[in-house]
Amino acid sequence: MPAAFVGHGSPMNAIESNRYTDAWKRFGQAVPRPRAILVVSAHWYINATAVTAMPQPRTIHDFYGFPRELFGVEYPAPGLPELAEEISDLVHPTWVGADVDSWGIDHGTWSVLVHAFPDASIPVVQLAINANEPAEYHLQLGAKLAGLRERGVLVVASGNIVHNLRGMDPRLSDSGYDWAQRFDEAAAAQLHDSPGDVATLDAHRDYALAVPTPDHFIPFLYFAGIASASTGSVDTLVSGYTYGSLSMSAYTLGLSA
């Protein structure tokens, strides 16, 4: 089963059609139907490592100031509670909690899945990003999660390699600042050459601008960890920038095999 990292960008992508949403749609059509989808979303960033374990996760509209139409989007995919125990066993001795009522499916997940798997019939489980842990923890946990691919689980990491909200310029709807492009290109090179070493990107001269907060970058670490522990090639699904300071780059692992 393939894996993917998706730069999800604005929640508006859920109700728009553009080259990024078209790429997500093509990805969903190309992937063998998975038993379940595990998503590491930038928007579940808490002080613990946990997975959703409810039979019917709610659609979370975790944003404000967007059109009413966006708040009406629902993604009624079922959950898969037994996958929580399966993940816990797979990554032992790392502790993973089971969340039965606090979270659900946030927009980092459903804004992508409404295009990739629009019928919402595949069970969806989310993994929380533990804000207390360093980059190496997330890389190593990603490597452990690679085993899910052999069990029919599609792992999707959803964030943005470059995510600087303060730097956004609405006039730059389809382009990136020089520093954003430099860092995004360095991340791509590291991912292809040595995915297990992507944490060293924190030494890049543009890291502070590209990653002012770690939440959107950490999903990339999970994908890199999976790639470091897997066979199969990493390929670019789509690349580009929006508002100057957001990278929309997306990668797949093992899709072309």
C-alpha positions, -999 to 999 in steps of 0.1 A, spaced: 0 0 0 14 34 -9 19 63 15 17 101 9 25 135 22 1 162 11 5 200 14 -31 208 22 -30 246 23 -62 266 29 -94 249 40 -109 265 8 -93 237 -12 -121 215 1 -147 234 -21 -124 245 -49 -110 229 -80 -74 236 -88 -43 217 -98 -37 206 -63 -71 192 -57 -69 176 -92 -37 158 -81 -53 146 -49 -82 132 -70 -58 114 -93 -40 100 -63 -72 85 -48 -80 70 -82 -46 54 -85 -43 39 -50 -56 3 -44 -86 6 -21 -72 5 14 -86 -12 45 -84 21 63 -67 55 61 -44 67 89 -39 105 87 -12 125 105 -28 160 104 -10 192 114 -43 203 130 -43 177 158 -13 190 177 -16 182 214 5 171 244 2 134 238 5 107 211 -30 93 204 -52 79 177 -89 83 172 -108 52 183 -145 61 178 -168 42 154 -181 73 138 -157 103 140 -173 138 137 -163 163 110 -144 191 128 -145 226 113 -114 239 130 -111 274 115 -129 307 114 -135 335 90 -143 313 60 -175 312 39 -205 295 53 -204 269 26 -172 255 40 -187 250 74 -214 229 57 -189 203 45 -192 169 61 -170 139 57 -190 111 73 -164 83 70 -165 56 96 -138 51 121 -120 18 129 -116 15 167 -96 -17 165 -69 0 145 -60 19 176 -49 -13 194 -32 -25 162 -11 7 160 -3 6 197 11 -30 193 30 -20 162 49 9 177 55 -6 212 71 5 235 60 40 223 28 47 242 -2 56 220 -35 66 237 -70 58 223 -92 89 219 -128 79 220 -145 113 222 -124 144 220 -114 146 183 -126 134 149 -117 143 113 -103 178 111 -98 199 80 -62 189 75 -78 155 67 -111 161 51 -101 189 29 -79 164 11 -101 133 14 -132 149 -1 -112 150 -33 -92 117 -30 -120 95 -17 -152 115 -21 -176 87 -12 -163 87 24 -167 49 27 -132 40 38 -126 41 76 -105 70 87 -83 72 118 -62 102 129 -29 102 147 -22 132 171 11 150 169 27 151 203 39 186 207 62 177 236 84 154 215 115 163 193 118 158 156 136 125 160 107 110 179 84 118 150 108 104 124 112 71 144 75 68 150 69 73 113 94 45 106 74 22 129 41 31 112 56 19 79 44 -16 88 8 -5 84 13 -4 47 17 -42 46 -16 -44 65 -37 -25 39 -36 8 56 -29 39 36 -9 64 56 -13 101 47 6 129 63 -11 163 58 7 196 65 29 220 46 67 220 43 66 258 42 39 273 63 43 309 74 9 325 79 23 359 88 41 361 55 11 354 33 4 379 5 -29 374 -13 -14 389 -44 9 359 -48 -18 334 -54 4 309 -73 40 318 -64 64 315 -35 90 338 -20 127 330 -28 132 317 7 102 295 5 113 280 -27 149 274 -14 137 256 17 110 236 -2 136 225 -27 161 216 0 134 195 17 127 177 -15 164 169 -21 168 156 15 136 135 12 149 118 -20 186 114 -9 183 105 28 148 106 42 159 95 76 180 127 80 153 153 72 154 166 108 187 182 98 168 207 78 165 228 110 200 240 101 189 254 68 193 292 66 156 296 57 142 272 83 131 299 107 110 316 80 97 284 65 89 267 98 80 294 124 59 268 142 65 230 139 29 218 136 27 218 98 62 205 92 60 175 115 37 155 92 66 157 67 88 140 93 63 111 96 63 106 58 101 108 57 103 82 85 80 59 66 101 63 35 133 56 54 119 22 66 103 12 33 112 1 -2 97 18 -32 104 52 -47 93 86 -35 77 106 -63 63 141 -66 26 142 -68 23 180 -73 44 210 -64 39 247 -61 33 276 -38 5 299 -27 4 333 -11 41 334 -12 47 316 21 29 283 17 43 253 -1 18 229 -16 43 202 -24 30 166 -22 48 133 -24 39 97 -28 58 66 -17 54 33 -36 26 45 -59 46 39 -91 56 4 -81 
